[in-house]
């Protein structure tokens, strides 16, 4: 895995905590990789506003911009409803259906063992599948870039309310059923409800991690 992917995942999953100081030396020791790829990754992470470089102070993991979280959720909801409508117009093969069903089974296992890292990965894999199915892989790549702040928030929301994992899995099951039934209207409704669910925990997440956020009053 590339240095960028490794570092960004540690930021998303708050292994590198918002507001904490970081350096090439610290990351190199942690990831056991050379400083040149780390330096290149940090440049990209700075462009994506995941790190802040403060003159005469150092490099810090950026705090989570709540306005960016809300904007990303708005954009993703708008796009993904259309993606899912297209998916509902496609007849999936048995192997594609089985692949999604296995993903859902693994989500349930991740919930049982309380592995939030695994659950978030499986959640993204589930959604990514439909972008592939509808031949919108490039859209998914773009979504991943603008969705980083939303992913950071989502991980914290799972920590605050792990009971919501069951609701998220149920959402996924309902989305898949609607796709398999070729129910365009219903799948759009389920998708919208699913993606809006994350921000229901907003106040609780901010209360639990008040030092992790900026723009909390907008």
C-alpha angles and dihedrals in degrees: 000000000000122000090247093055093047094049096042091051091052089051094047092049092045094240081128098045124222110264095017122131118249137179141184089254094053093047093046091053091047099046098031093228134121124277096236095068089041091054090051091048092051091054090056092044089053090052089052090049094242092123133034123211111206115193114244090004112064145243120313137185104252120245117245112269104219092199089056089049092054093045092049091050090050093051094044093048091051093049098039095053087060092045091053093047088056091046090054089058092057125082106226122219120243091252092053092049092048091049091056093045090053089050090054091049089052091049088056091050091049089052091049094053091038093236102158094176091057093043093054090049091050091046091055091045090054093052093041090058092067093051087054092046092054094043094248100125092135090054089054091052090052092046090052090057097050092036098062096098090047090051091051090052093044092056091053091047089056090053092051096047114020089167087073089070089080090052091049092051090049089051090053091049091051092048091052093047091051091050092049090050089050088234102159097179096047096047091053090052093048092047093050092048092047096052093044092052094077095067092053087083094050099115093044092049093050091047091052095045106024094156094055098068144069130191092031092150098053 
